[in-house]
């Protein structure tokens, strides 16, 4: 299936679960594993009225901004290297950024 078809299928399954009374309103999420990531229903979305374009597409990467003392930031970076149980951390990239001027931040286009 193409990603477009998978998006439609997730919405169809959500609508079916909702119509048959297996879920109510915004209970639960539906996710699909792709070759290069995941499609996931948005938090608090009604499964009966999902919109294919609003499904989140994740590639497994995480971005975070840490501010504070050097020691506190270093502790957070060390925790990132460890990751949660069952995580496979391949890289941690550190980029200096200024939250006041925007220097070091990049705006990415959404699909």
FIKE-719304 format. One line per 3 residues: number of its first residue (from 1); their letters; for each residue x, y, z of C-alpha. Coordinates in nm, 3 decimals. Example, Ala and Ser with C-alpha at 12.3 -4.5 7.8 and 13.67 -1.06 7.14 Angstrom:
1	as	1.230,-0.450,0.780  1.367,-0.106,0.714 $
//
This chain:
1	xxx	0.000,0.000,0.000  0.111,0.353,-0.063  0.127,0.602,0.222 $
4	xxx	-0.181,0.773,0.077  -0.373,0.444,0.085  -0.252,0.370,0.439 $
7	xxx	-0.375,0.710,0.555  -0.720,0.633,0.414  -0.716,0.287,0.572 $
10	xxx	-0.630,0.425,0.918  -0.925,0.663,0.889  -1.155,0.382,0.771 $
13	xxx	-1.053,0.159,1.063  -1.098,0.443,1.312  -1.444,0.520,1.174 $
16	xxx	-1.539,0.151,1.188  -1.424,0.114,1.550  -1.614,0.426,1.648 $
19	xxx	-1.935,0.334,1.463  -1.942,-0.013,1.622  -1.897,0.136,1.970 $
22	xxx	-1.556,-0.017,2.038  -1.412,0.326,2.119  -1.574,0.649,2.229 $
25	xxx	-1.487,0.999,2.123  -1.109,1.046,2.159  -1.014,0.717,2.326 $
28	xxx	-0.696,0.561,2.193  -0.474,0.602,1.892  -0.406,0.407,1.575 $
31	xxx	-0.056,0.375,1.431  0.094,0.213,1.123  0.461,0.126,1.075 $
34	xxx	0.608,0.247,0.745  0.941,0.148,0.591  1.087,0.479,0.711 $
37	xxx	0.873,0.576,1.010  0.518,0.574,1.140  0.173,0.721,1.077 $
40	xxx	-0.009,0.803,1.402  -0.348,0.953,1.475  -0.334,1.289,1.653 $
43	xxx	-0.380,1.310,2.030  -0.743,1.371,2.129  -0.870,1.311,1.774 $
46	xxx	-1.210,1.148,1.742  -1.148,0.817,1.566  -1.487,0.850,1.397 $
49	xxx	-1.392,1.169,1.213  -1.024,1.129,1.127  -0.881,1.324,0.834 $
52	xxx	-0.600,1.148,0.639  -0.402,1.470,0.601  -0.396,1.525,0.979 $
55	xxx	-0.221,1.197,1.061  0.125,1.257,1.204  0.419,1.115,1.009 $
58	xxx	0.715,1.040,1.234  1.057,0.910,1.144  1.159,0.815,1.497 $
61	xxx	1.384,1.116,1.548  1.345,1.347,1.845  1.434,1.714,1.876 $
64	xxx	1.464,1.897,2.207  1.582,2.233,2.333  1.755,2.236,2.672 $
67	xxx	1.820,2.559,2.861  1.986,2.596,3.199  2.319,2.556,3.363 $
70	xxx	2.596,2.376,3.176  2.574,2.087,3.423  2.196,2.052,3.379 $
73	xxx	2.222,2.061,2.999  2.504,1.803,3.006  2.291,1.576,3.228 $
76	xxx	2.006,1.596,2.977  2.239,1.519,2.687  2.372,1.214,2.875 $
79	xxx	2.012,1.099,2.931  1.946,1.137,2.556  2.237,0.904,2.480 $
82	xxx	2.087,0.646,2.714  1.733,0.679,2.576  1.425,0.498,2.708 $
85	xxx	1.409,0.119,2.741  1.410,-0.058,2.404  1.533,0.256,2.227 $
88	xxx	1.818,0.244,1.978  2.004,0.574,2.002  2.225,0.613,1.696 $
91	xxx	2.331,0.974,1.738  2.288,1.281,1.954  2.364,1.605,1.775 $
94	xxx	2.434,1.917,1.976  2.371,2.255,1.816  2.412,2.582,2.001 $
97	xxx	2.098,2.792,1.970  1.974,3.123,2.104  1.604,3.111,2.195 $
100	xxx	1.593,3.492,2.210  1.727,3.567,1.861  1.638,3.244,1.684 $
103	xxx	1.999,3.184,1.585  2.060,2.812,1.546  1.694,2.729,1.486 $
106	xxx	1.563,2.598,1.155  1.207,2.610,1.029  1.119,2.290,0.846 $
109	xxx	0.839,2.251,0.594  0.557,2.012,0.677  0.425,1.758,0.431 $
//
